Amino acid sequence: MKKITLTIGHNIGNVEALDTRSIYQAATQTLNVLGFTAFDCLGMWQGMPETSTRIEIVCEDNEAGAIIASVPALTEALNQEAIMCEVADAAGVSFVEPAPRVA
């Protein structure tokens, strides 16, 4: 498993033009993923503080390449200079489903 973390600023130039909702909507369309976690954070880009959104995606190893390859398209869709992309092994991550019910 891989964990891909994207950090995306809300500014376009010097103006705060994006919000978490618009970013995760663009990410859903552009990255072709069915699930992720998005949350607000603060960041700094070229010496200027800005509100940002972090998106965390956990996926199978064989899916990570396609997601990472889609990040430049997301950068363009959001009119960003860059998106920070971190990739790490997520060996300890699992998705826990409810136990089957006994009739």
N, C-alpha and C positions, 0 to 999 in steps of 0.2 A: 504494500500500500504506500501511496505517496500523499503528502499534505502540501498543497500549493496555497501560498498566502499572497494575495495581491493587496497592495496599499495604493489607494487612488485618491489624489487630492481633489477638493471641490472647486478649486480656483481654475479659471481659464484666464490666463494673463494675471492681472491683479484683482480680478473680480470673482467673488464667490458665485458661481453659476450652476453648480451641481449640488445634489443632496443624495443621501444614502439610497432613497427610493429610485431615483433616476439611474444611479450607478448599478444597483442590483438588477434593474430591468434590462439595462444594456448588457450586463454580464450574462444574464439568462439567455438573451437572444444571440449574443456573439460567441460565447464559449461553449454553447450546446451541452450544458450540464443540467442535471435534474435536481441537484441539491447542493447547498452550501450554507455557510453562516456568514452574515454580514453585520458589522457593527461600526458605530462611530468612533473616531479617535482623533487625536491632534497630531499634526506632522509639521515638518519643516521642509521646504523646497527652495533651494538656492537662496537661503538666508531669510526666507519669508514664512512665518507660521501660517498654517491653514488647517481648517477642518478637513478631515479625510475619512475615508471608509476603508475598512479592512474586510476582505472576503477570504474565507478559509474553505478550501475544497479538499475533501479526502476522496481519493479515487484509487482504482487499481493501477498498478505500475504501467500496464499497457495502454491506459487511457491518458496518462499524464502528458505524453508528448503532444497529442492533438490539442489538449487544453493550452499548454504552453505556446504552441504554434499559433493559437488564436489570440494571444494577448496583444500583439501589434495591431490587429484589427479592432480590438476593444480600445486601445490607446487612441486610434484614429476616430472611432465612433464617439468617444467622449471629448475629443478635441484637446487631448493632453499632450504635454511634451514627453512624458514618460510615465510608466506605471512600474512600481517596484514589485518584482516577482521573486518570491522565495520558494524553493522546493526542498523538502526534507523527507526522509524515510518516516513512515508512520506505522512501524511494525507493531506497536502496542495498541493501535486503534482498532476497535471493532464496533459493529452495529448490533445492538442487542434488541432482539425482537421478543414479544411476550411469549411466555410458555404456552404450549397448546392446552386448551381447556379439556378437562375430562368430563365426559357426558354422564 
